[in-house]
Amino acid sequence: MNPAPESLALGPPINAVSSDAVIDSPSRRRPPLVPLLLALLALLDLRVELQLLFDHLTLTSLTEAVRTHLLAVMVLLFTPSLLRRYR
């Protein structure tokens, strides 16, 4: 029995590079924009509070900043984890 010619063979050629390998190559990977955008928006939300904390750091002002801007603080705390997740 003769083997099938390459034009009739099923599947990719043996030495072909899969498209997944090209897409996932480190040289073509873009930075994760969603976590960076979230961190930037969180810093913009905390801008005034951070200025006040840099002027007068007290336990009360720190507690109030965290209490009133809890989502922004949590986004900043979890940004490293988000960066690893989106890579």
Backbone as CSV, one residue per row, in Angstrom:
resi,resn,N_x,N_y,N_z,CA_x,CA_y,CA_z,C_x,C_y,C_z
1,MET,0.835,-1.179,0.000,0.000,0.000,0.000,0.879,1.241,0.000
2,ASN,0.563,2.220,-0.847,1.355,3.444,-0.934,0.877,4.462,0.102
3,PRO,1.819,5.191,0.733,1.389,6.241,1.673,0.695,7.383,0.925
4,ALA,-0.161,8.097,1.620,-0.905,9.199,1.008,0.033,10.347,0.688
5,PRO,-0.156,10.993,-0.436,0.673,12.154,-0.742,0.431,13.268,0.275
6,GLU,1.392,14.198,0.373,1.296,15.265,1.378,0.056,16.126,1.189
7,SER,-0.401,16.301,-0.026,-1.571,17.139,-0.261,-2.841,16.501,0.312
8,LEU,-2.851,15.173,0.469,-4.022,14.487,1.009,-3.860,14.125,2.480
9,ALA,-2.711,14.377,3.055,-2.463,14.011,4.444,-3.333,14.856,5.377
10,LEU,-3.809,14.237,6.442,-4.619,14.938,7.429,-3.722,15.541,8.489
11,GLY,-4.066,16.746,8.936,-3.306,17.393,9.996,-2.143,18.189,9.440
12,PRO,-1.475,18.933,10.321,-0.359,19.772,9.873,0.873,18.923,9.597
13,PRO,1.786,19.441,8.797,3.032,18.716,8.573,3.790,18.537,9.886
14,ILE,4.635,17.550,9.921,5.334,17.205,11.156,6.208,18.345,11.659
15,ASN,6.863,19.057,10.781,7.775,20.116,11.211,7.126,21.490,11.245
16,ALA,5.810,21.571,11.177,5.124,22.861,11.181,5.095,23.433,12.596
17,VAL,5.146,24.758,12.686,5.040,25.465,13.962,3.581,25.831,14.152
18,SER,3.039,25.500,15.316,1.628,25.795,15.551,1.434,27.299,15.727
19,SER,0.247,27.761,15.399,-0.044,29.188,15.532,-0.047,29.613,16.997
20,ASP,-0.352,28.693,17.933,-0.318,29.018,19.357,1.086,29.380,19.792
21,ALA,2.083,28.682,19.275,3.464,28.971,19.652,3.870,30.352,19.176
22,VAL,3.379,30.773,18.030,3.713,32.098,17.512,3.008,33.174,18.328
23,ILE,1.751,32.941,18.673,0.994,33.926,19.447,1.563,34.067,20.847
24,ASP,1.959,32.977,21.492,2.432,33.009,22.860,3.914,33.309,22.990
25,SER,4.587,33.624,21.908,6.010,33.890,22.010,6.242,35.159,22.822
26,PRO,7.280,35.182,23.673,7.520,36.329,24.548,7.792,37.620,23.786
27,SER,8.349,37.544,22.580,8.665,38.764,21.857,7.411,39.476,21.348
28,ARG,6.311,38.769,21.188,5.079,39.378,20.672,4.059,39.673,21.767
29,ARG,4.361,39.363,23.003,3.391,39.516,24.081,3.249,40.991,24.456
30,ARG,2.014,41.469,24.498,1.750,42.847,24.897,1.632,42.926,26.418
31,PRO,1.901,44.093,26.986,1.711,44.221,28.439,0.223,44.118,28.775
32,PRO,-0.092,43.576,29.928,-1.504,43.437,30.301,-2.107,44.807,30.608
33,LEU,-2.987,45.263,29.751,-3.518,46.619,29.869,-4.603,46.753,30.934
34,VAL,-5.377,45.725,31.164,-6.483,45.823,32.123,-5.966,46.058,33.546
35,PRO,-5.008,45.270,34.063,-4.525,45.543,35.418,-3.812,46.890,35.534
36,LEU,-3.089,47.288,34.498,-2.404,48.581,34.546,-3.409,49.732,34.542
37,LEU,-4.468,49.593,33.765,-5.503,50.623,33.748,-6.222,50.690,35.094
38,LEU,-6.512,49.541,35.684,-7.153,49.526,37.007,-6.275,50.187,38.062
39,ALA,-4.974,49.901,38.045,-4.057,50.510,39.008,-3.971,52.017,38.808
40,LEU,-3.947,52.463,37.569,-3.900,53.900,37.292,-5.166,54.593,37.783
41,LEU,-6.316,53.990,37.525,-7.575,54.575,37.993,-7.661,54.579,39.517
42,ALA,-7.131,53.548,40.155,-7.127,53.509,41.617,-6.237,54.615,42.184
43,LEU,-5.086,54.834,41.567,-4.203,55.915,42.022,-4.848,57.283,41.806
44,LEU,-5.552,57.447,40.702,-6.263,58.709,40.478,-7.358,58.919,41.514
45,ASP,-8.028,57.846,41.904,-9.064,57.940,42.932,-8.457,58.302,44.288
46,LEU,-7.277,57.796,44.561,-6.628,58.034,45.854,-5.707,59.257,45.858
47,ARG,-5.680,60.013,44.777,-4.726,61.107,44.634,-4.780,62.095,45.801
48,VAL,-5.947,62.595,46.147,-6.073,63.582,47.221,-5.742,62.953,48.567
49,GLU,-6.208,61.738,48.786,-5.919,61.056,50.048,-4.421,60.820,50.211
50,LEU,-3.744,60.454,49.120,-2.294,60.238,49.199,-1.563,61.537,49.483
51,GLN,-2.021,62.655,48.915,-1.406,63.947,49.223,-1.573,64.280,50.701
52,LEU,-2.750,64.036,51.246,-2.976,64.289,52.667,-2.122,63.373,53.542
53,LEU,-1.997,62.111,53.138,-1.173,61.179,53.913,0.302,61.551,53.854
54,PHE,0.770,62.060,52.712,2.170,62.482,52.633,2.423,63.714,53.497
55,ASP,1.419,64.595,53.623,1.584,65.788,54.459,1.552,65.430,55.943
56,HIS,0.540,64.682,56.340,0.358,64.346,57.763,-0.107,62.897,57.874
57,LEU,0.828,62.004,58.108,0.492,60.589,58.233,0.066,60.303,59.668
58,THR,-1.187,59.981,59.834,-1.704,59.572,61.139,-2.495,58.289,60.948
59,LEU,-2.685,57.583,62.015,-3.455,56.348,61.951,-4.899,56.637,61.545
60,THR,-5.445,57.743,62.028,-6.816,58.114,61.689,-6.957,58.420,60.202
61,SER,-6.015,59.180,59.647,-6.109,59.515,58.222,-5.904,58.282,57.350
62,LEU,-5.028,57.387,57.764,-4.813,56.152,57.015,-6.060,55.267,57.053
63,THR,-6.651,55.150,58.224,-7.872,54.351,58.372,-9.015,54.937,57.552
64,GLU,-9.151,56.254,57.580,-10.214,56.915,56.823,-10.013,56.752,55.309
65,ALA,-8.769,56.828,54.864,-8.486,56.650,53.431,-8.846,55.239,52.978
66,VAL,-8.498,54.260,53.781,-8.823,52.871,53.429,-10.328,52.633,53.497
67,ARG,-10.968,53.208,54.505,-12.403,52.997,54.670,-13.219,53.637,53.550
68,THR,-12.835,54.840,53.122,-13.630,55.534,52.110,-13.275,55.120,50.683
69,HIS,-12.090,54.548,50.483,-11.658,54.145,49.141,-11.229,52.671,49.153
70,LEU,-12.069,51.832,49.693,-11.713,50.424,49.871,-11.452,49.713,48.542
71,LEU,-12.258,49.971,47.536,-12.057,49.313,46.238,-10.717,49.706,45.620
72,ALA,-10.373,50.986,45.666,-9.097,51.439,45.097,-7.915,50.827,45.848
73,VAL,-8.027,50.722,47.150,-6.949,50.119,47.947,-6.809,48.638,47.615
74,MET,-7.920,47.935,47.492,-7.863,46.514,47.156,-7.294,46.286,45.758
75,VAL,-7.650,47.146,44.811,-7.096,47.027,43.454,-5.581,47.191,43.507
76,LEU,-5.094,48.168,44.274,-3.642,48.372,44.378,-2.960,47.201,45.080
77,LEU,-3.607,46.644,46.080,-3.015,45.495,46.781,-2.942,44.257,45.885
78,PHE,-3.937,44.072,45.028,-3.991,42.880,44.193,-3.439,43.092,42.780
79,THR,-2.867,44.244,42.497,-2.304,44.509,41.174,-1.200,43.517,40.801
80,PRO,-0.251,43.183,41.690,0.752,42.178,41.293,0.132,40.832,40.906
81,SER,-0.872,40.417,41.649,-1.550,39.170,41.323,-2.281,39.267,39.974
82,LEU,-2.907,40.407,39.728,-3.596,40.611,38.451,-2.617,40.622,37.284
83,LEU,-1.439,41.213,37.498,-0.429,41.243,36.441,0.040,39.825,36.092
84,ARG,0.239,39.012,37.132,0.638,37.606,36.864,-0.476,36.841,36.183
85,ARG,-1.717,37.110,36.552,-2.861,36.379,35.997,-3.079,36.709,34.519
86,TYR,-2.882,37.974,34.145,-3.141,38.402,32.780,-1.967,38.212,31.850
87,ARG,-0.859,37.663,32.301,0.298,37.430,31.425,0.181,36.134,30.707
